[in-house]
C-alpha cells in the first residue's frame, strides 16, 4: 500500500530570486563540472548551488555538504525560499522538444512514505552504487532537505486521475516558465482538502515504479532509519519518513523511455578477438543501407524496427568505415536464459562481454545515453567499439519490474528528466 501525502513544500520567491527560468537545473547525476559552472553563472540562486553535481568536491566533500546546508538556511532566512504554510500536492506540465517535435508530460508531486522494497509498494528496477548512495545520504544529513524529486511511474487502470488533473490545469498556475534550460514548465499547487484526499485514495491500492532516482530513494531509506534510531520514535507524521516524488502515468504520451548504449575500450588484441568471436556465435550481420547524410540516426531507426521481432544491435568499430546491424541468430532459444534475456543489454553483457572481461567489465565499459557522443568516442579512436541499443519496451519494463526482477545496469533512460528547484522538501518536523 502506497502512502502518498501532501507536504509543505519550499518554493522560490520570484520577488527575491528573480526569473524562475534561471533557478532550475537538472538532477544532480546529469550535472558534470562544466554544466555545474554554467548553471552557477546563470543565477546566484540556481538550485545547483544546493543540489551539487554528479560528484562531490574531491578535495573537501564534507565542506561541500555543509556549504549547501548553510546556503539553504540563508535562503530561507532571506526569503529567497519560502515554505508553504499548509500541505499541498503540486502538478507540473513539462513541455520540451524532441527531434523537432513538441511534447509534454505531467508529473504529480507529493510525499511518498519511505518503505523497504520488501513491502512491494515501491518497486526498484536497477541496483545502485554505494558511493552515490553515501553522497546523497551525506547531503540529506547536512541539509535536512531533499532538493530534487524522484521520478516514479504508476498505472491508473480506472482512469480516475486524468479528469482530476485536467480540472486542476484549468486554473492559473503558480509558476509558468516558457523558456528555461529545462523547457517550458507550468506548475500548480493543489491545496483543496477534498481534492487532496481523492489523490491520496487513488494511490492507496497501486504500486509505484522507481524510474529515475534509485540512489536518492535508497538514501532516503537510510536517512529514515538513522532518524528513527536517533529519536527512538515511530511518528508516522515525521517528515523524515517521506520522500518527494513526481508521479508520471505509464501511458503519458510525453514520457519517453530511451536507451543507454555501450562503449568499450582498453581491450587487448586478444580480448577484442574474443568479443568478436562471441558476437559471431550469437548474432548474424543484417544487410543495411544507410542514409549517408545521417547514417547513425538511420541505423538507430533500423535497430528499433528490426528489434521489434528479434534481438538487434547496431555496432560501430574503431577503424571501420561502415556501421553494422546485428540480429540474434534465429536458431538460438534465448528464452532458456531466463526472463531478463528479453533485454539486448542483458544478452550483450552476460553472453558476450562478461565471459571475456569477467570482474573487470566495469573498467572497460561506459554507458552514454547520447548516441552521437557514443559514436564520436569510437570514430575519434579513444574507444574501440560502440553498441547502439533500442529503447527498452515500456510494457516489458512494467511486466519484469512488477514481477520483482531488476533490469541490467543502465537499461533505461527516462526522458525528460525532472527539473530541480520547483519545490523542495524539508525533512525536519512533521508534514
Long-range contacts (C-beta under 8 A, 24 or more apart in sequence): 1-121, 1-204, 1-205, 2-112, 2-113, 2-121, 2-122, 2-203, 2-204, 2-206, 2-207, 2-208, 3-112, 3-113, 3-121, 3-200, 3-204, 4-110, 4-111, 4-112, 4-113, 4-199, 4-200, 4-203, 4-204, 4-247, 5-87, 5-110, 5-111, 5-112, 5-113, 5-200, 5-242, 5-431, 6-87, 6-88, 6-89, 6-110, 6-111, 6-190, 6-196, 6-200, 6-431, 7-87, 7-88, 7-110, 7-111, 7-239, 7-242, 7-244, 7-425, 7-431, 8-83, 8-84, 8-85, 8-86, 8-87, 8-88, 8-426, 8-431, 9-83, 9-84, 9-88, 9-90, 9-109, 9-244, 9-423, 9-424, 9-425, 10-76, 10-81, 10-82, 10-83, 10-84, 10-145, 10-423, 10-424, 10-425, 10-426, 11-81, 11-82, 11-84, 11-174, 11-175, 11-422, 11-423, 11-424, 12-45, 12-80, 12-81, 12-421, 13-79, 13-80, 13-81, 13-82, 15-79, 16-45, 16-78, 16-79, 16-80, 17-43, 17-45, 17-80, 17-81, 18-43, 18-45, 19-43, 20-175, 20-177, 20-180, 21-177, 21-179, 21-180, 21-181, 22-46, 22-180, 23-47, 23-421, 24-177, 24-180, 24-181, 24-182, 24-185, 24-419, 24-420, 24-421, 24-422, 25-51, 25-181, 25-182, 25-419, 25-420, 25-421, 26-181, 26-182, 26-417, 26-419, 26-420, 27-51, 27-148, 27-212, 27-213, 27-417, 27-418, 27-420, 28-52, 28-53, 28-54, 28-136, 28-148, 28-420, 29-54, 29-132, 29-215, 30-54, 30-417, 39-181, 42-181, 45-75, 45-80, 46-421, 47-147, 47-148, 47-420, 47-421, 48-420, 50-143, 50-145, 50-147, 50-424, 51-147, 51-148, 51-420, 51-421, 52-139, 55-135, 56-135, 56-138, 61-135, 61-138, 62-138, 65-138, 65-139, 65-141, 65-142, 65-143, 66-142, 68-139, 68-142, 68-143, 69-142, 69-143, 69-144, 72-143, 72-145, 81-424, 83-426, 84-189, 86-191, 87-196, 87-431, 88-189, 88-190, 88-191, 88-196, 89-189, 89-190, 89-195, 89-196, 89-199, 90-187, 90-188, 90-189, 90-190, 90-422, 90-423, 91-165, 91-168, 91-169, 91-187, 91-188, 91-190, 92-185, 92-186, 92-187, 92-188, 92-246, 92-418, 92-419, 92-422, 93-169, 93-173, 93-185, 93-186, 93-187, 94-182, 94-183, 94-184, 94-185, 94-254, 94-416, 94-418, 94-419, 95-183, 95-184, 95-185, 96-183, 96-184, 96-254, 96-416, 97-183, 98-256, 98-415, 103-253, 103-254, 103-256, 104-184, 104-254, 105-248, 105-252, 105-253, 105-254, 105-255, 105-416, 106-165, 106-248, 106-249, 106-252, 106-254, 107-149, 107-151, 107-246, 107-247, 107-248, 107-418, 108-161, 108-165, 108-199, 108-246, 108-247, 108-248, 109-149, 109-244, 109-245, 109-246, 109-247, 109-422, 109-423, 110-199, 110-244, 110-245, 110-247, 111-239, 111-242, 111-243, 111-244, 111-245, 111-425, 111-431, 112-152, 112-208, 112-242, 112-243, 112-244, 112-245, 113-236, 113-241, 113-242, 114-217, 114-220, 114-221, 114-224, 114-241, 114-242, 114-243, 116-221, 120-207, 120-404, 121-207, 121-208, 122-152, 122-207, 122-208, 122-210, 122-217, 123-207, 123-208, 123-209, 123-210, 123-401, 123-402, 123-404, 124-210, 124-214, 124-217, 124-401, 124-406, 125-209, 125-210, 125-211, 125-214, 125-397, 125-400, 125-401, 125-406, 125-407, 125-411, 125-412, 126-214, 126-406, 126-407, 126-408, 126-409, 126-410, 126-411, 126-412, 127-214, 127-406, 127-409, 128-214, 128-215, 128-218, 129-215, 132-215, 133-215, 133-218, 133-219, 133-222, 135-215, 136-215, 136-216, 136-219, 137-219, 137-222, 137-223, 139-219, 140-219, 140-220, 140-223, 140-427, 141-223, 141-226, 144-426, 144-427, 144-428, 145-424, 145-425, 145-426, 145-427, 146-216, 146-220, 146-243, 146-244, 146-424, 146-425, 146-427, 147-420, 147-421, 147-424, 148-213, 148-216, 148-418, 148-420, 149-213, 149-244, 149-245, 149-246, 149-418, 149-420, 149-422, 149-423, 149-425, 150-210, 150-212, 150-213, 150-216, 150-217, 150-243, 150-244, 150-245, 150-246, 151-211, 151-212, 151-213, 151-245, 151-246, 151-248, 151-414, 151-417, 151-418, 152-208, 152-209, 152-210, 152-211, 152-213, 152-245, 152-246, 152-247, 152-248, 153-208, 153-209, 153-211, 153-247, 153-248, 153-249, 153-250, 153-255, 153-398, 154-203, 154-206, 154-207, 154-208, 154-209, 154-247, 154-248, 154-249, 154-250, 155-206, 155-249, 155-250, 155-398, 156-202, 156-206, 156-249, 157-206, 160-198, 160-202, 161-199, 161-202, 161-249, 162-249, 164-195, 164-198, 164-199, 168-195, 175-422, 180-419, 182-416, 182-419, 183-416, 183-419, 185-419, 185-422, 187-422, 187-423, 203-247, 207-402, 208-245, 208-247, 209-397, 209-398, 209-401, 209-402, 211-248, 211-412, 211-414, 212-414, 212-417, 212-418, 213-245, 216-243, 217-243, 223-427, 235-430, 237-430, 237-431, 238-429, 238-430, 238-431, 239-425, 239-426, 239-427, 239-428, 239-429, 239-430, 239-431, 240-427, 240-428, 242-425, 242-431, 243-425, 244-423, 244-425, 246-418, 250-394, 250-398, 255-414, 255-415, 256-391, 256-414, 256-415, 256-416, 257-391, 257-392, 257-393, 257-394, 257-397, 257-412, 257-413, 257-414, 257-415, 258-369, 258-391, 258-412, 258-413, 258-414, 258-415, 259-369, 259-388, 259-389, 259-390, 259-391, 259-392, 259-411, 259-412, 259-413, 260-345, 260-367, 260-368, 260-369, 260-389, 260-410, 260-411, 260-412, 260-413, 261-367, 261-368, 261-369, 261-371, 261-374, 261-386, 261-387, 261-388, 261-389, 262-345, 262-348, 262-349, 262-353, 262-365, 262-366, 262-367, 262-386, 262-387, 262-389, 263-365, 263-366, 263-367, 263-368, 263-374, 263-377, 263-378, 263-383, 263-385, 263-386, 263-387, 264-353, 264-364, 264-365, 264-366, 264-383, 264-384, 264-385, 264-386, 264-387, 265-364, 265-366, 265-377, 265-382, 265-383, 265-384, 265-385, 266-363, 266-364, 266-384, 267-364, 267-384, 271-356, 271-357, 272-384, 272-385, 274-356, 275-352, 275-353, 275-356, 275-385, 278-351, 278-352, 278-355, 278-356, 279-315, 279-326, 279-352, 282-328, 282-329, 282-332, 282-347, 282-351, 282-352, 283-311, 283-313, 283-326, 283-327, 283-328, 283-329, 284-326, 284-327, 284-329, 285-324, 285-325, 285-326, 286-312, 286-325, 286-326, 286-327, 287-325, 288-323, 288-324, 288-325, 290-322, 290-323, 295-323, 296-323, 296-371, 296-372, 296-375, 296-388, 297-371, 299-323, 299-325, 299-388, 300-371, 300-388, 300-390, 303-388, 303-389, 303-390, 304-390, 304-391, 307-344, 307-390, 311-344, 311-347, 312-344, 312-390, 313-344, 313-348, 313-387, 313-388, 313-389, 314-387, 314-388, 314-389, 315-385, 315-386, 315-387, 315-388, 316-375, 316-378, 316-379, 316-385, 316-386, 316-388, 317-378, 317-384, 317-385, 318-378, 318-379, 318-381, 318-383, 318-384, 318-385, 319-381, 323-388, 339-400, 339-403, 339-405, 340-400, 340-405, 340-407, 340-408, 342-396, 342-400, 343-392, 343-407, 343-408, 343-411, 344-389, 344-390, 345-389, 345-392, 345-407, 345-408, 345-410, 345-411, 346-407, 346-408, 346-411, 348-387, 348-389, 349-408, 350-408, 367-409, 367-410, 369-413
